[in-house]
Amino acid sequence: MTQDKRQKRPGGSRRKPPTDKKSRAPRSAPAPRETGPQRIAKLLARAGVASRREVERMIADGRIAINGTRVETPATLLETIEGVTVDGKPVEKPKATRLYLFYKPNLCLTAARDPKGRKTIYDVLPEGLPRLMPIGRLDYNTEGLLLLTNDGEFKRQMELPSTGVVRSYRARAFGTVSQAQLEELAEGVTVDGVRYGPIDANLERRTGRNCWIELSLKEGKNREVRNVLAHLGLQVSRLIRTSYGPFQLGGMQPGQIGEVERNALFRYRKTL
Protein backbone atom coordinates (compact mmCIF):
# COMPACT_ATOMS: atom_id res chain seq x y z
CA MET A 1 0.00 0.00 0.00
CA THR A 2 1.25 3.46 -0.78
CA GLN A 3 0.45 6.64 1.10
CA ASP A 4 0.90 10.08 -0.42
CA LYS A 5 0.81 11.95 2.89
CA ARG A 6 2.73 11.58 6.12
CA GLN A 7 0.95 11.72 9.45
CA LYS A 8 0.70 15.29 10.66
CA ARG A 9 2.54 15.77 13.93
CA PRO A 10 1.77 18.31 16.60
CA GLY A 11 5.20 19.86 16.43
CA GLY A 12 8.93 19.31 16.53
CA SER A 13 11.26 18.06 13.88
CA ARG A 14 10.50 14.96 11.88
CA ARG A 15 12.38 11.95 13.03
CA LYS A 16 13.87 9.38 10.72
CA PRO A 17 11.71 6.23 10.90
CA PRO A 18 13.22 3.39 12.93
CA THR A 19 14.55 0.37 11.12
CA ASP A 20 14.68 -3.29 11.95
CA LYS A 21 18.30 -3.71 10.90
CA LYS A 22 20.22 -5.97 13.26
CA SER A 23 23.68 -7.43 13.31
CA ARG A 24 23.31 -10.86 11.80
CA ALA A 25 25.61 -13.65 10.81
CA PRO A 26 25.87 -14.25 7.05
CA ARG A 27 22.55 -15.53 5.79
CA SER A 28 22.52 -19.22 5.01
CA ALA A 29 20.51 -20.91 2.29
CA PRO A 30 16.76 -20.96 2.92
CA ALA A 31 15.52 -23.90 4.94
CA PRO A 32 13.61 -26.46 2.89
CA ARG A 33 9.85 -26.26 3.03
CA GLU A 34 8.37 -28.49 5.72
CA THR A 35 6.86 -31.72 4.46
CA GLY A 36 5.15 -34.64 6.15
CA PRO A 37 2.68 -34.61 9.04
CA GLN A 38 2.34 -31.39 11.02
CA ARG A 39 0.46 -30.40 14.16
CA ILE A 40 -3.16 -29.52 13.51
CA ALA A 41 -2.78 -26.17 15.31
CA LYS A 42 -0.04 -25.12 12.90
CA LEU A 43 -2.02 -26.19 9.83
CA LEU A 44 -5.14 -24.35 10.97
CA ALA A 45 -3.14 -21.23 11.82
CA ARG A 46 -1.66 -21.27 8.33
CA ALA A 47 -5.17 -21.61 6.91
CA GLY A 48 -6.18 -18.44 8.74
CA VAL A 49 -8.58 -20.05 11.22
CA ALA A 50 -6.87 -18.48 14.24
CA SER A 51 -3.52 -18.24 15.98
CA ARG A 52 -1.97 -21.48 17.25
CA ARG A 53 -2.87 -20.64 20.83
CA GLU A 54 -6.47 -19.85 19.92
CA VAL A 55 -6.71 -23.11 17.91
CA GLU A 56 -5.56 -25.00 21.01
CA ARG A 57 -8.35 -23.33 22.99
CA MET A 58 -10.86 -24.24 20.27
CA ILE A 59 -9.73 -27.88 20.48
CA ALA A 60 -10.16 -27.85 24.27
CA ASP A 61 -13.68 -26.46 23.75
CA GLY A 62 -14.53 -29.32 21.37
CA ARG A 63 -15.05 -27.06 18.36
CA ILE A 64 -12.70 -28.88 15.97
CA ALA A 65 -13.32 -32.28 14.38
CA ILE A 66 -11.85 -34.56 11.71
CA ASN A 67 -14.40 -36.41 9.58
CA GLY A 68 -16.96 -35.87 12.32
CA THR A 69 -14.74 -37.08 15.18
CA ARG A 70 -13.83 -34.52 17.82
CA VAL A 71 -10.12 -33.67 18.04
CA GLU A 72 -8.89 -34.37 21.57
CA THR A 73 -5.36 -32.96 21.49
CA PRO A 74 -3.47 -30.16 19.68
CA ALA A 75 -0.64 -32.68 19.19
CA THR A 76 -2.73 -34.37 16.48
CA LEU A 77 -0.62 -34.74 13.30
CA LEU A 78 -2.08 -34.30 9.82
CA GLU A 79 -0.80 -34.25 6.26
CA THR A 80 -3.60 -31.93 5.09
CA ILE A 81 -6.67 -30.20 6.51
CA GLU A 82 -9.02 -32.26 4.35
CA GLY A 83 -11.98 -33.35 6.45
CA VAL A 84 -11.27 -30.87 9.24
CA THR A 85 -14.21 -28.79 10.48
CA VAL A 86 -14.57 -25.91 12.92
CA ASP A 87 -18.00 -25.59 14.49
CA GLY A 88 -19.20 -28.06 11.87
CA LYS A 89 -17.96 -25.99 8.92
CA PRO A 90 -15.22 -27.30 6.60
CA VAL A 91 -11.89 -25.49 6.78
CA GLU A 92 -10.82 -23.98 3.46
CA LYS A 93 -7.37 -24.62 2.07
CA PRO A 94 -4.73 -21.98 2.89
CA LYS A 95 -4.73 -18.91 0.69
CA ALA A 96 -1.91 -16.55 -0.22
CA THR A 97 -0.73 -14.48 2.74
CA ARG A 98 -2.21 -10.99 2.86
CA LEU A 99 -1.32 -8.06 5.09
CA TYR A 100 -3.36 -4.95 5.87
CA LEU A 101 -2.51 -1.70 7.64
CA PHE A 102 -5.36 -0.49 9.84
CA TYR A 103 -5.59 2.73 11.84
CA LYS A 104 -7.19 1.43 15.01
CA PRO A 105 -9.30 4.20 16.56
CA ASN A 106 -9.16 5.11 20.22
CA LEU A 107 -11.69 3.42 22.56
CA CYS A 108 -11.82 0.25 20.49
CA LEU A 109 -10.86 -3.29 21.55
CA THR A 110 -8.42 -5.50 19.67
CA ALA A 111 -10.69 -8.52 20.08
CA ALA A 112 -13.42 -10.41 18.25
CA ARG A 113 -16.00 -9.67 20.94
CA ASP A 114 -16.33 -8.05 24.34
CA PRO A 115 -18.52 -9.36 27.19
CA LYS A 116 -19.04 -5.75 28.30
CA GLY A 117 -20.39 -4.79 24.89
CA ARG A 118 -17.63 -2.34 24.03
CA LYS A 119 -16.76 -1.62 20.40
CA THR A 120 -14.14 -3.89 18.80
CA ILE A 121 -12.00 -3.54 15.70
CA TYR A 122 -14.39 -5.85 13.87
CA ASP A 123 -17.19 -3.35 14.42
CA VAL A 124 -15.05 -0.72 12.67
CA LEU A 125 -13.54 -2.73 9.82
CA PRO A 126 -15.36 -2.47 6.48
CA GLU A 127 -17.29 -5.38 5.04
CA GLY A 128 -15.90 -7.57 2.28
CA LEU A 129 -12.51 -8.29 3.85
CA PRO A 130 -11.12 -11.81 4.21
CA ARG A 131 -10.96 -13.36 7.68
CA LEU A 132 -8.23 -11.36 9.42
CA MET A 133 -6.28 -11.67 12.66
CA PRO A 134 -4.43 -8.83 14.41
CA ILE A 135 -0.65 -9.00 14.68
CA GLY A 136 -0.12 -8.04 18.30
CA ARG A 137 -2.60 -5.86 20.14
CA LEU A 138 -3.30 -2.26 20.99
CA ASP A 139 -4.98 -1.32 24.26
CA TYR A 140 -8.57 -0.07 24.32
CA ASN A 141 -7.38 3.54 24.71
CA THR A 142 -4.38 3.28 22.36
CA GLU A 143 -4.73 4.22 18.71
CA GLY A 144 -2.64 3.89 15.59
CA LEU A 145 -1.17 1.22 13.35
CA LEU A 146 -2.50 -2.30 13.74
CA LEU A 147 -1.39 -4.97 11.25
CA LEU A 148 -3.98 -7.55 10.18
CA THR A 149 -3.29 -10.79 8.32
CA ASN A 150 -5.07 -13.94 7.17
CA ASP A 151 -2.01 -16.10 7.98
CA GLY A 152 -1.68 -17.34 11.57
CA GLU A 153 1.92 -18.48 11.10
CA PHE A 154 2.98 -15.07 9.77
CA LYS A 155 1.17 -13.46 12.71
CA ARG A 156 3.13 -15.62 15.16
CA GLN A 157 6.44 -14.87 13.46
CA MET A 158 5.84 -11.12 13.61
CA GLU A 159 4.91 -11.24 17.29
CA LEU A 160 7.84 -13.32 18.57
CA PRO A 161 10.37 -11.22 20.54
CA SER A 162 13.15 -13.28 18.93
CA THR A 163 12.18 -11.88 15.52
CA GLY A 164 13.09 -8.41 16.81
CA VAL A 165 10.50 -6.39 14.89
CA VAL A 166 10.58 -2.74 16.02
CA ARG A 167 7.35 -1.07 17.13
CA SER A 168 7.33 2.74 17.36
CA TYR A 169 4.98 5.00 19.32
CA ARG A 170 4.32 8.65 20.07
CA ALA A 171 3.05 9.46 23.54
CA ARG A 172 1.55 12.67 24.86
CA ALA A 173 2.16 12.85 28.59
CA PHE A 174 1.78 15.15 31.55
CA GLY A 175 4.73 15.55 33.88
CA THR A 176 8.40 16.44 33.88
CA VAL A 177 11.11 14.22 32.41
CA SER A 178 14.58 14.85 30.99
CA GLN A 179 16.21 13.43 27.90
CA ALA A 180 18.83 11.88 30.18
CA GLN A 181 16.12 9.95 32.04
CA LEU A 182 14.66 8.72 28.76
CA GLU A 183 18.06 7.60 27.51
CA GLU A 184 18.45 5.37 30.56
CA LEU A 185 15.62 3.26 29.17
CA ALA A 186 18.05 2.00 26.52
CA GLU A 187 19.37 -0.38 29.20
CA GLY A 188 15.90 -1.71 29.97
CA VAL A 189 13.96 -1.18 33.18
CA THR A 190 12.10 -3.21 35.81
CA VAL A 191 8.69 -1.90 36.89
CA ASP A 192 6.67 -3.65 39.60
CA GLY A 193 8.65 -6.85 39.08
CA VAL A 194 8.25 -6.87 35.29
CA ARG A 195 11.43 -6.56 33.23
CA TYR A 196 11.12 -4.48 30.06
CA GLY A 197 13.79 -4.66 27.38
CA PRO A 198 15.70 -1.75 25.81
CA ILE A 199 13.60 1.23 24.70
CA ASP A 200 14.84 4.02 22.44
CA ALA A 201 13.05 7.11 23.78
CA ASN A 202 13.38 10.74 22.73
CA LEU A 203 11.78 13.92 24.01
CA GLU A 204 10.20 15.40 20.90
CA ARG A 205 8.47 18.48 22.23
CA ARG A 206 7.64 20.08 25.58
CA THR A 207 5.09 22.79 26.40
CA GLY A 208 4.93 23.57 30.10
CA ARG A 209 4.43 20.23 31.83
CA ASN A 210 3.02 18.54 28.73
CA CYS A 211 5.32 16.73 26.33
CA TRP A 212 5.43 14.43 23.32
CA ILE A 213 7.81 11.47 23.49
CA GLU A 214 8.84 9.07 20.72
CA LEU A 215 9.60 5.48 21.70
CA SER A 216 10.79 2.42 19.80
CA LEU A 217 10.92 -1.10 21.25
CA LYS A 218 11.07 -4.72 20.17
CA GLU A 219 8.68 -6.23 22.70
CA GLY A 220 4.95 -5.94 23.04
CA LYS A 221 4.24 -6.53 26.70
CA ASN A 222 0.88 -5.47 28.10
CA ARG A 223 0.71 -1.68 28.59
CA GLU A 224 4.49 -1.47 28.31
CA VAL A 225 4.77 2.15 27.18
CA ARG A 226 2.26 3.42 29.75
CA ASN A 227 3.85 1.46 32.59
CA VAL A 228 7.39 2.58 31.78
CA LEU A 229 6.42 6.25 31.46
CA ALA A 230 4.38 6.06 34.66
CA HIS A 231 7.55 4.73 36.33
CA LEU A 232 9.19 8.01 35.29
CA GLY A 233 6.35 10.01 36.82
CA LEU A 234 4.49 10.70 33.58
CA GLN A 235 0.76 10.35 32.94
CA VAL A 236 0.03 9.35 29.34
CA SER A 237 -3.02 11.09 27.88
CA ARG A 238 -2.64 9.88 24.29
CA LEU A 239 -0.69 6.99 22.77
CA ILE A 240 -0.29 6.35 19.04
CA ARG A 241 1.55 3.47 17.39
CA THR A 242 3.22 4.95 14.34
CA SER A 243 5.00 1.94 12.86
CA TYR A 244 5.46 -1.81 13.09
CA GLY A 245 8.61 -2.96 11.34
CA PRO A 246 8.89 -1.10 8.02
CA PHE A 247 5.14 -0.48 7.87
CA GLN A 248 4.18 3.13 8.66
CA LEU A 249 0.96 4.78 9.77
CA GLY A 250 1.76 7.71 7.49
CA GLY A 251 -1.22 9.91 6.72
CA MET A 252 -3.89 7.34 7.56
CA GLN A 253 -6.96 8.45 9.47
CA PRO A 254 -8.76 6.52 12.26
CA GLY A 255 -10.71 3.61 10.81
CA GLN A 256 -8.86 3.67 7.49
CA ILE A 257 -7.42 0.42 6.09
CA GLY A 258 -5.17 -0.45 3.15
CA GLU A 259 -3.48 -3.58 1.87
CA VAL A 260 0.27 -4.04 1.49
CA GLU A 261 1.26 -4.91 -2.05
CA ARG A 262 2.03 -8.62 -2.34
CA ASN A 263 5.48 -8.09 -3.87
CA ALA A 264 6.42 -5.76 -0.99
CA LEU A 265 5.14 -8.31 1.52
CA PHE A 266 7.10 -11.10 -0.16
CA ARG A 267 10.31 -9.08 -0.06
CA TYR A 268 9.79 -8.23 3.60
CA ARG A 269 9.15 -11.83 4.63
CA LYS A 270 12.47 -12.85 3.11
CA THR A 271 14.23 -10.56 5.63
CA LEU A 272 12.68 -12.20 8.71
MOCORCOR-V10640 format. One record per backbone hydrogen bond with DSSP energy under -0.5 kcal/mol. CO is the residue of the C=O (numbers start at 1). NH is the residue of the N-H. If there is no record, write none. Layout:
# MOCORCOR-V10640
co=(CO:CO)
nh=(NH:NH)
This chain:
# MOCORCOR-V10640
co=(5:22:38:39:40:41:42:43:44:45:45:51:52:53:54:55:56:57:58:59:63:64:65:66:68:69:73:74:76:78:81:83:84:85:86:89:98:99:100:100:101:102:102:103:104:109:109:111:114:119:120:120:121:121:126:133:134:135:138:139:140:140:143:144:146:147:148:149:150:151:152:153:154:155:156:160:160:161:166:167:168:168:169:170:171:171:172:172:173:174:178:179:180:182:183:184:185:185:189:189:191:193:194:194:196:198:199:200:202:202:205:207:209:210:211:212:212:213:214:215:216:217:221:223:224:225:226:227:228:229:230:234:235:238:239:240:240:241:242:243:244:247:249:253:256:258:261:262:263:264:265:266:268:268:269)
nh=(251:24:78:43:44:45:46:47:49:48:152:55:56:57:58:59:60:61:63:62:87:71:85:69:70:66:76:41:40:38:84:67:91:65:89:86:150:260:102:148:258:104:146:255:144:111:121:122:117:109:123:124:124:125:129:149:136:147:110:142:107:108:241:104:102:135:100:133:152:155:156:157:158:159:160:163:164:164:245:217:242:243:215:240:173:213:237:238:211:235:182:183:184:185:186:187:188:199:191:196:194:195:191:196:189:218:201:216:204:214:212:210:175:207:173:204:205:171:202:169:200:167:224:227:228:229:230:231:232:234:233:236:174:172:143:170:242:145:249:168:247:244:252:256:103:101:265:266:267:268:269:270:271:272:272)
